[in-house]
């Protein structure tokens, strides 16, 4: 007998999803492993994805397009800054693409990617790698856990 129970906030779910860029490139997929367990409302996934799972039954699928503000925000050029090498405390030579933590002066380090290296400083982009992107998700509710 198939359950027709619909997912609601607070439920534990087993899910699968595929995230694609607008040009169709797969950015992330959960299908190569057992389905991850999430709690709706537990901030395990983006809020827009949580809302999309609400009302689905086990086995149901949903296609969703998220604009930047529903996903990882707009790209903010003010989050690209030059940082002195001495502020990074890496212990290794900085290289473009390396992820580092940048002290914003409030005690909360912000992760960023090095995009350029010079003799005494590095240019770091603290935007989320998917900031400014419109993303497409194919969601599957595998199971509502009891």
N, CA and C atoms as an extended XYZ file, in Angstrom:
438
Properties=species:S:1:pos:R:3:atomname:S:1:resname:S:1:resid:I:1 pbc="F F F"
N         0.839       -1.183        0.000 N   UNK     1
C         0.000        0.000        0.000 CA  UNK     1
C         0.884        1.247        0.000 C   UNK     1
N         0.628        2.178       -0.880 N   UNK     2
C         1.406        3.398       -1.007 CA  UNK     2
C         0.835        4.471       -0.099 C   UNK     2
N         1.708        5.140        0.627 N   UNK     3
C         1.269        6.207        1.513 CA  UNK     3
C         1.003        7.473        0.698 C   UNK     3
N        -0.058        8.172        1.055 N   UNK     4
C        -0.358        9.435        0.393 CA  UNK     4
C        -0.108       10.605        1.341 C   UNK     4
N         0.602       10.316        2.428 N   UNK     5
C         0.930       11.371        3.385 CA  UNK     5
C         1.796       12.421        2.712 C   UNK     5
N         1.468       13.674        2.918 N   UNK     6
C         2.208       14.781        2.321 CA  UNK     6
C         3.234       15.323        3.316 C   UNK     6
N         4.403       15.690        2.792 N   UNK     7
C         5.463       16.245        3.631 CA  UNK     7
C         5.038       17.600        4.191 C   UNK     7
N         5.422       17.835        5.445 N   UNK     8
C         5.144       19.117        6.085 CA  UNK     8
C         6.347       19.528        6.935 C   UNK     8
N         6.386       20.780        7.300 N   UNK     9
C         7.495       21.296        8.100 CA  UNK     9
C         7.652       20.451        9.362 C   UNK     9
N         8.900       20.163        9.701 N   UNK    10
C         9.217       19.336       10.858 CA  UNK    10
C         9.444       17.877       10.510 C   UNK    10
N         9.012       17.439        9.316 N   UNK    11
C         9.202       16.047        8.898 CA  UNK    11
C        10.659       15.760        8.559 C   UNK    11
N        11.066       14.517        8.843 N   UNK    12
C        12.352       14.014        8.375 CA  UNK    12
C        12.112       13.360        7.025 C   UNK    12
N        12.902       13.753        6.049 N   UNK    13
C        12.739       13.238        4.696 CA  UNK    13
C        14.032       12.633        4.185 C   UNK    13
N        13.903       11.631        3.332 N   UNK    14
C        15.014       11.177        2.505 CA  UNK    14
C        14.740       11.765        1.130 C   UNK    14
N        15.742       12.435        0.579 N   UNK    15
C        15.542       13.156       -0.680 CA  UNK    15
C        16.670       12.859       -1.663 C   UNK    15
N        16.421       13.187       -2.908 N   UNK    16
C        17.464       13.266       -3.927 CA  UNK    16
C        17.238       14.554       -4.691 C   UNK    16
N        18.339       15.115       -5.193 N   UNK    17
C        18.200       16.285       -6.055 CA  UNK    17
C        19.376       16.368       -7.010 C   UNK    17
N        19.117       17.066       -8.110 N   UNK    18
C        20.156       17.434       -9.063 CA  UNK    18
C        20.052       18.939       -9.223 C   UNK    18
N        21.186       19.624       -9.111 N   UNK    19
C        21.242       21.071       -9.303 CA  UNK    19
C        22.024       21.337      -10.587 C   UNK    19
N        21.424       22.155      -11.470 N   UNK    20
C        22.068       22.495      -12.742 CA  UNK    20
C        22.157       24.013      -12.897 C   UNK    20
N        23.196       24.442      -13.622 N   UNK    21
C        23.276       25.841      -14.013 CA  UNK    21
C        22.266       26.073      -15.130 C   UNK    21
N        22.065       27.316      -15.503 N   UNK    22
C        21.096       27.617      -16.559 CA  UNK    22
C        21.477       27.000      -17.900 C   UNK    22
N        22.776       26.758      -18.105 N   UNK    23
C        23.187       26.140      -19.371 CA  UNK    23
C        23.120       24.612      -19.315 C   UNK    23
N        22.588       24.066      -18.202 N   UNK    24
C        22.374       22.629      -18.096 CA  UNK    24
C        23.505       21.839      -17.468 C   UNK    24
N        24.599       22.509      -17.103 N   UNK    25
C        25.732       21.812      -16.479 CA  UNK    25
C        25.340       21.369      -15.074 C   UNK    25
N        25.574       20.082      -14.758 N   UNK    26
C        25.271       19.566      -13.422 CA  UNK    26
C        26.295       20.123      -12.438 C   UNK    26
N        25.795       20.800      -11.413 N   UNK    27
C        26.646       21.392      -10.381 CA  UNK    27
C        26.742       20.500       -9.149 C   UNK    27
N        25.651       19.790       -8.875 N   UNK    28
C        25.617       18.909       -7.705 CA  UNK    28
C        24.508       17.891       -7.897 C   UNK    28
N        24.766       16.669       -7.444 N   UNK    29
C        23.761       15.620       -7.492 CA  UNK    29
C        23.953       14.708       -6.294 C   UNK    29
N        22.847       14.266       -5.719 N   UNK    30
C        22.903       13.346       -4.580 CA  UNK    30
C        22.744       11.896       -5.026 C   UNK    30
N        22.533       11.653       -6.306 N   UNK    31
C        22.160       10.322       -6.795 CA  UNK    31
C        23.274        9.281       -6.749 C   UNK    31
N        24.512        9.664       -6.544 N   UNK    32
C        25.611        8.693       -6.508 CA  UNK    32
C        25.766        8.034       -5.137 C   UNK    32
N        24.958        8.451       -4.175 N   UNK    33
C        25.058        7.937       -2.802 CA  UNK    33
C        23.640        7.705       -2.278 C   UNK    33
N        23.535        7.091       -1.100 N   UNK    34
C        22.194        6.965       -0.506 CA  UNK    34
C        21.575        8.351       -0.322 C   UNK    34
N        20.251        8.442       -0.371 N   UNK    35
C        19.619        9.758       -0.249 CA  UNK    35
C        19.905       10.391        1.107 C   UNK    35
N        20.249       11.671        1.102 N   UNK    36
C        20.487       12.348        2.384 CA  UNK    36
C        19.183       12.542        3.147 C   UNK    36
N        19.307       12.583        4.470 N   UNK    37
C        18.152       12.848        5.326 CA  UNK    37
C        18.182       14.312        5.719 C   UNK    37
N        17.048       14.962        5.595 N   UNK    38
C        16.922       16.359        6.012 CA  UNK    38
C        15.702       16.485        6.909 C   UNK    38
N        15.645       17.589        7.631 N   UNK    39
C        14.458       17.945        8.402 CA  UNK    39
C        13.905       19.215        7.779 C   UNK    39
N        12.659       19.163        7.335 N   UNK    40
C        12.052       20.364        6.768 CA  UNK    40
C        11.939       21.426        7.851 C   UNK    40
N        12.514       22.586        7.589 N   UNK    41
C        12.553       23.655        8.582 CA  UNK    41
C        13.833       23.635        9.393 C   UNK    41
N        14.682       22.632        9.176 N   UNK    42
C        15.924       22.510        9.922 CA  UNK    42
C        17.104       23.217        9.288 C   UNK    42
N        16.861       23.932        8.202 N   UNK    43
C        17.900       24.683        7.495 CA  UNK    43
C        19.005       23.784        6.964 C   UNK    43
N        18.645       22.542        6.618 N   UNK    44
C        19.611       21.614        6.022 CA  UNK    44
C        19.846       21.943        4.555 C   UNK    44
N        18.832       22.557        3.923 N   UNK    45
C        18.911       22.946        2.520 CA  UNK    45
C        18.361       24.367        2.384 C   UNK    45
N        18.469       24.931        1.206 N   UNK    46
C        17.956       26.279        0.973 CA  UNK    46
C        16.469       26.362        1.342 C   UNK    46
N        16.034       27.472        1.936 N   UNK    47
C        14.622       27.624        2.297 CA  UNK    47
C        13.668       27.402        1.119 C   UNK    47
N        14.032       27.858       -0.066 N   UNK    48
C        13.163       27.670       -1.238 CA  UNK    48
C        13.010       26.191       -1.573 C   UNK    48
N        14.048       25.397       -1.335 N   UNK    49
C        13.956       23.951       -1.583 CA  UNK    49
C        13.081       23.292       -0.527 C   UNK    49
N        13.226       23.725        0.731 N   UNK    50
C        12.360       23.191        1.786 CA  UNK    50
C        10.896       23.409        1.422 C   UNK    50
N        10.554       24.626        1.010 N   UNK    51
C         9.166       24.940        0.656 CA  UNK    51
C         8.687       24.076       -0.502 C   UNK    51
N         9.588       23.761       -1.443 N   UNK    52
C         9.205       22.958       -2.607 CA  UNK    52
C         8.885       21.514       -2.215 C   UNK    52
N         9.501       21.012       -1.149 N   UNK    53
C         9.218       19.643       -0.696 CA  UNK    53
C         7.899       19.554        0.073 C   UNK    53
N         7.467       20.661        0.687 N   UNK    54
C         6.209       20.656        1.436 CA  UNK    54
C         5.066       20.309        0.490 C   UNK    54
N         4.257       19.341        0.896 N   UNK    55
C         3.101       18.937        0.111 CA  UNK    55
C         3.360       17.781       -0.834 C   UNK    55
N         4.619       17.372       -0.993 N   UNK    56
C         4.924       16.223       -1.848 CA  UNK    56
C         4.693       14.926       -1.078 C   UNK    56
N         4.393       13.862       -1.799 N   UNK    57
C         4.290       12.528       -1.219 CA  UNK    57
C         5.512       11.730       -1.661 C   UNK    57
N         5.810       10.633       -0.960 N   UNK    58
C         6.966        9.792       -1.305 CA  UNK    58
C         6.878        9.373       -2.771 C   UNK    58
N         7.990        9.532       -3.475 N   UNK    59
C         8.061        9.180       -4.886 CA  UNK    59
C         7.764       10.340       -5.817 C   UNK    59
N         7.228       11.423       -5.282 N   UNK    60
C         6.900       12.573       -6.126 CA  UNK    60
C         8.142       13.387       -6.455 C   UNK    60
N         8.082       14.023       -7.635 N   UNK    61
C         9.190       14.850       -8.108 CA  UNK    61
C         8.695       16.265       -8.372 C   UNK    61
N         9.636       17.194       -8.347 N   UNK    62
C         9.303       18.587       -8.648 CA  UNK    62
C        10.515       19.237       -9.313 C   UNK    62
N        10.246       20.028      -10.342 N   UNK    63
C        11.291       20.826      -11.006 CA  UNK    63
C        11.133       22.255      -10.509 C   UNK    63
N        12.256       22.887      -10.206 N   UNK    64
C        12.223       24.208       -9.592 CA  UNK    64
C        13.331       25.064      -10.180 C   UNK    64
N        13.031       26.312      -10.496 N   UNK    65
C        14.033       27.274      -10.953 CA  UNK    65
C        14.165       28.330       -9.864 C   UNK    65
N        15.389       28.526       -9.374 N   UNK    66
C        15.635       29.518       -8.328 CA  UNK    66
C        16.438       30.677       -8.889 C   UNK    66
N        15.914       31.860       -8.755 N   UNK    67
C        16.639       33.077       -9.105 CA  UNK    67
C        17.704       33.307       -8.027 C   UNK    67
N        18.716       34.128       -8.303 N   UNK    68
C        19.807       34.310       -7.333 CA  UNK    68
C        19.359       34.623       -5.909 C   UNK    68
N        18.368       35.504       -5.740 N   UNK    69
C        17.959       35.871       -4.380 CA  UNK    69
C        17.255       34.733       -3.647 C   UNK    69
N        16.782       33.721       -4.368 N   UNK    70
C        16.176       32.548       -3.732 CA  UNK    70
C        17.235       31.498       -3.419 C   UNK    70
N        18.409       31.652       -4.015 N   UNK    71
C        19.465       30.647       -3.869 CA  UNK    71
C        20.610       31.213       -3.024 C   UNK    71
N        21.660       31.694       -3.681 N   UNK    72
C        22.852       32.132       -2.955 CA  UNK    72
C        23.110       33.625       -3.055 C   UNK    72
N        22.095       34.378       -3.456 N   UNK    73
C        22.194       35.834       -3.498 CA  UNK    73
C        22.814       36.356       -4.781 C   UNK    73
N        22.709       37.669       -4.934 N   UNK    74
C        23.336       38.334       -6.074 CA  UNK    74
C        24.843       38.407       -5.846 C   UNK    74
N        25.589       38.487       -6.921 N   UNK    75
C        27.040       38.663       -6.816 CA  UNK    75
C        27.298       40.079       -6.320 C   UNK    75
N        28.111       40.211       -5.268 N   UNK    76
C        28.402       41.508       -4.660 CA  UNK    76
C        29.878       41.851       -4.870 C   UNK    76
N        30.175       42.807       -5.762 N   UNK    77
C        31.582       43.164       -6.006 CA  UNK    77
C        32.292       43.688       -4.761 C   UNK    77
N        31.534       44.162       -3.771 N   UNK    78
C        32.155       44.650       -2.534 CA  UNK    78
C        32.729       43.513       -1.687 C   UNK    78
N        32.371       42.265       -2.027 N   UNK    79
C        32.923       41.114       -1.301 CA  UNK    79
C        34.213       40.601       -1.935 C   UNK    79
N        34.739       41.353       -2.879 N   UNK    80
C        36.044       41.050       -3.465 CA  UNK    80
C        37.015       42.072       -2.894 C   UNK    80
N        38.026       41.587       -2.192 N   UNK    81
C        38.946       42.525       -1.546 CA  UNK    81
C        40.381       42.040       -1.596 C   UNK    81
N        41.277       43.021       -1.504 N   UNK    82
C        42.701       42.728       -1.449 CA  UNK    82
C        43.092       42.543        0.009 C   UNK    82
N        43.784       41.451        0.277 N   UNK    83
C        44.188       41.110        1.645 CA  UNK    83
C        45.699       40.892        1.651 C   UNK    83
N        46.369       41.420        2.668 N   UNK    84
C        47.812       41.181        2.803 CA  UNK    84
C        48.048       39.711        3.081 C   UNK    84
N        49.084       39.175        2.478 N   UNK    85
C        49.416       37.753        2.676 CA  UNK    85
C        49.551       37.420        4.156 C   UNK    85
N        50.106       38.341        4.933 N   UNK    86
C        50.341       38.085        6.362 CA  UNK    86
C        49.038       37.904        7.136 C   UNK    86
N        47.928       38.419        6.617 N   UNK    87
C        46.637       38.273        7.299 CA  UNK    87
C        46.054       36.874        7.133 C   UNK    87
N        46.545       36.113        6.168 N   UNK    88
C        45.946       34.819        5.865 CA  UNK    88
C        46.448       33.686        6.747 C   UNK    88
N        47.684       33.761        7.189 N   UNK    89
C        48.280       32.700        8.024 CA  UNK    89
C        48.043       31.310        7.426 C   UNK    89
N        48.454       31.146        6.176 N   UNK    90
C        48.225       29.890        5.474 CA  UNK    90
C        49.244       28.805        5.785 C   UNK    90
N        50.505       29.175        5.878 N   UNK    91
C        51.546       28.164        6.065 CA  UNK    91
C        52.002       27.560        4.751 C   UNK    91
N        51.334       27.895        3.658 N   UNK    92
C        51.723       27.446        2.320 CA  UNK    92
C        51.609       28.640        1.374 C   UNK    92
N        52.196       28.495        0.226 N   UNK    93
C        52.133       29.553       -0.783 CA  UNK    93
C        50.686       29.691       -1.295 C   UNK    93
N        50.122       30.911       -1.245 N   UNK    94
C        48.754       31.079       -1.746 CA  UNK    94
C        48.702       30.884       -3.266 C   UNK    94
N        47.604       30.261       -3.720 N   UNK    95
C        47.413       29.983       -5.142 CA  UNK    95
C        45.980       30.352       -5.523 C   UNK    95
N        45.772       30.825       -6.770 N   UNK    96
C        44.397       31.078       -7.215 CA  UNK    96
C        43.542       29.807       -7.085 C   UNK    96
N        42.315       29.990       -6.621 N   UNK    97
C        41.393       28.871       -6.422 CA  UNK    97
C        41.383       28.345       -5.001 C   UNK    97
N        42.406       28.654       -4.235 N   UNK    98
C        42.497       28.199       -2.852 CA  UNK    98
C        41.399       28.872       -2.015 C   UNK    98
N        40.777       28.128       -1.132 N   UNK    99
C        39.768       28.683       -0.226 CA  UNK    99
C        40.466       29.076        1.070 C   UNK    99
N        40.214       30.308        1.497 N   UNK   100
C        40.821       30.855        2.705 CA  UNK   100
C        39.738       31.507        3.549 C   UNK   100
N        40.073       31.809        4.792 N   UNK   101
C        39.162       32.558        5.653 CA  UNK   101
C        39.707       33.971        5.799 C   UNK   101
N        38.831       34.948        5.609 N   UNK   102
C        39.205       36.355        5.691 CA  UNK   102
C        38.551       36.947        6.929 C   UNK   102
N        39.361       37.579        7.778 N   UNK   103
C        38.838       38.227        8.979 CA  UNK   103
C        38.178       39.540        8.571 C   UNK   103
N        36.898       39.657        8.831 N   UNK   104
C        36.141       40.858        8.474 CA  UNK   104
C        36.179       41.910        9.592 C   UNK   104
N        36.939       41.637       10.657 N   UNK   105
C        37.064       42.592       11.750 CA  UNK   105
C        36.002       42.426       12.824 C   UNK   105
N        35.058       41.490       12.610 N   UNK   106
C        33.994       41.291       13.596 CA  UNK   106
C        34.154       39.976       14.352 C   UNK   106
N        35.298       39.309       14.164 N   UNK   107
C        35.548       38.043       14.832 CA  UNK   107
C        34.970       36.849       14.102 C   UNK   107
N        34.183       37.085       13.050 N   UNK   108
C        33.588       36.014       12.254 CA  UNK   108
C        34.317       35.918       10.923 C   UNK   108
N        35.205       34.931       10.759 N   UNK   109
C        35.897       34.818        9.478 CA  UNK   109
C        34.934       34.425        8.363 C   UNK   109
N        35.195       34.981        7.181 N   UNK   110
C        34.350       34.710        6.015 CA  UNK   110
C        35.167       33.903        5.007 C   UNK   110
N        34.612       32.785        4.515 N   UNK   111
C        35.356       32.018        3.518 CA  UNK   111
C        35.398       32.769        2.191 C   UNK   111
N        36.505       32.616        1.505 N   UNK   112
C        36.659       33.245        0.196 CA  UNK   112
C        37.626       32.453       -0.656 C   UNK   112
N        37.585       32.711       -1.970 N   UNK   113
C        38.482       32.056       -2.921 CA  UNK   113
C        39.504       33.054       -3.405 C   UNK   113
N        40.757       32.654       -3.413 N   UNK   114
C        41.809       33.506       -3.956 CA  UNK   114
C        41.633       33.536       -5.475 C   UNK   114
N        41.585       34.755       -6.023 N   UNK   115
C        41.459       34.857       -7.476 CA  UNK   115
C        42.702       35.432       -8.136 C   UNK   115
N        43.563       36.065       -7.344 N   UNK   116
C        44.797       36.632       -7.886 CA  UNK   116
C        45.821       36.760       -6.765 C   UNK   116
N        47.081       36.495       -7.091 N   UNK   117
C        48.156       36.554       -6.099 CA  UNK   117
C        49.217       37.536       -6.589 C   UNK   117
N        49.634       38.449       -5.700 N   UNK   118
C        50.758       39.338       -6.005 CA  UNK   118
C        51.831       39.121       -4.949 C   UNK   118
N        52.885       39.881       -5.033 N   UNK   119
C        54.031       39.666       -4.149 CA  UNK   119
C        53.689       39.781       -2.665 C   UNK   119
N        52.890       40.788       -2.295 N   UNK   120
C        52.592       40.976       -0.874 CA  UNK   120
C        51.111       40.875       -0.510 C   UNK   120
N        50.243       40.614       -1.498 N   UNK   121
C        48.817       40.535       -1.198 CA  UNK   121
C        48.120       39.526       -2.121 C   UNK   121
N        46.870       39.251       -1.793 N   UNK   122
C        46.049       38.376       -2.626 CA  UNK   122
C        44.689       39.041       -2.807 C   UNK   122
N        44.056       38.777       -3.933 N   UNK   123
C        42.705       39.253       -4.181 CA  UNK   123
C        41.779       38.085       -3.871 C   UNK   123
N        40.844       38.314       -2.938 N   UNK   124
C        39.972       37.250       -2.457 CA  UNK   124
C        38.515       37.597       -2.755 C   UNK   124
N        37.785       36.629       -3.295 N   UNK   125
C        36.357       36.782       -3.581 CA  UNK   125
C        35.583       36.009       -2.521 C   UNK   125
N        34.846       36.743       -1.672 N   UNK   126
C        34.095       36.121       -0.579 CA  UNK   126
C        32.630       35.852       -0.932 C   UNK   126
N        32.265       36.019       -2.193 N   UNK   127
C        30.928       35.635       -2.636 CA  UNK   127
C        30.826       34.121       -2.647 C   UNK   127
N        29.615       33.597       -2.426 N   UNK   128
C        29.394       32.170       -2.602 CA  UNK   128
C        29.711       31.847       -4.058 C   UNK   128
N        30.324       30.688       -4.342 N   UNK   129
C        30.661       30.355       -5.736 CA  UNK   129
C        29.464       30.387       -6.692 C   UNK   129
N        28.245       30.227       -6.180 N   UNK   130
C        27.059       30.248       -7.041 CA  UNK   130
C        26.265       31.553       -6.929 C   UNK   130
N        26.848       32.565       -6.281 N   UNK   131
C        26.183       33.866       -6.176 CA  UNK   131
C        25.937       34.414       -7.576 C   UNK   131
N        24.761       34.979       -7.774 N   UNK   132
C        24.407       35.567       -9.055 CA  UNK   132
C        23.876       34.575      -10.070 C   UNK   132
N        23.855       33.298       -9.731 N   UNK   133
C        23.419       32.255      -10.661 CA  UNK   133
C        21.941       31.925      -10.487 C   UNK   133
N        21.264       31.710      -11.605 N   UNK   134
C        19.931       31.115      -11.593 CA  UNK   134
C        20.145       29.612      -11.670 C   UNK   134
N        19.556       28.877      -10.747 N   UNK   135
C        19.793       27.437      -10.633 CA  UNK   135
C        18.507       26.659      -10.889 C   UNK   135
N        18.656       25.499      -11.505 N   UNK   136
C        17.521       24.609      -11.735 CA  UNK   136
C        17.719       23.353      -10.899 C   UNK   136
N        16.667       22.969      -10.186 N   UNK   137
C        16.711       21.783       -9.334 CA  UNK   137
C        15.660       20.783       -9.790 C   UNK   137
N        16.049       19.523       -9.832 N   UNK   138
C        15.115       18.419       -9.984 CA  UNK   138
C        15.098       17.720       -8.636 C   UNK   138
N        13.967       17.802       -7.943 N   UNK   139
C        13.824       17.287       -6.587 CA  UNK   139
C        13.022       15.990       -6.609 C   UNK   139
N        13.407       15.050       -5.753 N   UNK   140
C        12.646       13.813       -5.562 CA  UNK   140
C        12.504       13.574       -4.078 C   UNK   140
N        11.275       13.408       -3.619 N   UNK   141
C        11.036       12.998       -2.239 CA  UNK   141
C        11.040       11.482       -2.224 C   UNK   141
N        12.087       10.897       -1.660 N   UNK   142
C        12.241        9.440       -1.636 CA  UNK   142
C        11.337        8.822       -0.563 C   UNK   142
N        11.387        9.408        0.643 N   UNK   143
C        10.633        8.808        1.754 CA  UNK   143
C        10.389        9.839        2.845 C   UNK   143
N         9.231        9.774        3.463 N   UNK   144
C         8.955       10.530        4.674 CA  UNK   144
C         9.206        9.587        5.827 C   UNK   144
N        10.172        9.918        6.682 N   UNK   145
C        10.542        9.040        7.802 CA  UNK   145
C         9.508        9.183        8.917 C   UNK   145
N         9.151        8.055        9.495 N   UNK   146
C         8.188        8.066       10.606 CA  UNK   146
C         8.910        8.122       11.921 C   UNK   146
